[in-house]
């Protein structure tokens, strides 16, 4: 295989080629670095490229594999990290000039876990400021590889651009209200938000701590599976980190979903937040799962229709986290964050308390639904990638101008795992994302269903023309 073709190989296939010694981690890393050098000026995905460190790690991986000491599926795989994740000795900005000189003295646990797995770190990825904005950037916003005039979605915007643009094999993002699934949907990728507590958040800049979780974006569901397996597990440095055993996610991808019970959530499908071609693609995906042997039916989660408002009421956690900055240096915070934080800082306690009560109720409704079915289905976002520019004005009369990531917040509030996987394209050639949510700590079933659907569609054969 020519070196220039290596970036177009999925992370999981690249892993198999390296384990078989048919491809060198060094040549794979060089191929990605050359592509970053060639194309990142257009895509704006990276904040920092760590070429020398990446090549050193690739040489170690090559030597270990040659000596018969493989570390697992991520050994030698080139990855990139959202710049919200601490990296020892490497600037970590959180998407804000406020932290342009911040150099952590420790690695985040997910970074330590990836290094232990033998992954190769290519660098740090662009993002919206503090991971608490869906679209606005302090740095030049990343471009969507499917249309360079359009957004990737946020807040893990660089993670979407880099993975879809073949500048890394897989990327880590962080998902609070949908920040992994949102760019996965708009960039034609797979991306999973794990169960809250499944992955350590030690060394990750906070957004909304009661919902924040790190998750991977990959070009295939299997790429997400092998990456999640490498970063998941209990961490005593994160007090909400779970002791739940981490299964072999890759082994769960059997392709067999016969008898699996799937519920299409009415409130997240038949809403003016969802444009017609997105709705139809999701319903077609439900039919495809049924053809594969799943039992598919429509179900109701009444409070899902109000998830956006509930989410807004509890996001006061972000202005509390950054209150010193808000009070002392407000003009250094981007406009949409500044307004949101100022509003959040004066929100009456009764509103926050009501938001917490409603969050408990929506979680109860989600879990009740998951007592009757094993998976929940809906769009990831109601619209395809929008043109770059100011945040859209909320207009109840136009679905295309509504906040497009609110469909993801239901499962963030419930703290259950949710996967986005491509399920079609608009007439203008933009990706559409299908969202599959499951029971707490049952990422295996979510990934199995996403993989089975993916392998029986032709979406993976399409490639953006940058």
Buried (B, 14 or more C-beta within 10 A) or exposed (E): EEBEEBBBBBBBBBBEBBBEEEBBBBBBBBBBBBBBEEBBEBBBBBBBBBBEBBBEBBBBBBEBBEEEEBBBBBBBBBBBBBBBBBBBEBBBBBBBEBBEEEEBEBBBBBBBBBBEBBBBBBBBBBBBBBBBBBBBBBBEBBBBBBBBEBBBBBBBBBBBBBBBBBBBBBBBBBBBBBBBBBBBBBBBBBBBBBBBBBBBBBBBBBBBBBBBBBBBBBBBBBBBBBBBBBBBBBBEEBEBBBEBEBBEBBEBBEEEBEEBBBBBBBBBBBBEBBBEBBBEBBBBBBEBBBEBEBBBEEBEBEBBBBBBEBBBBBBBBBBBBBEEBBEEEEEBBBEBBBEBBEEBBEBEEEBBEBBBEBBEBBBEBBBEBBEEBBBBBBBBBBBBBBEBEEBBEEEEEEBEBBBBBBBBBBBBBBBBBBBBBBBBBBEEEBBBBBBBBBBBBBBBBBBBBBBBBBBEBEBBEEEBEB
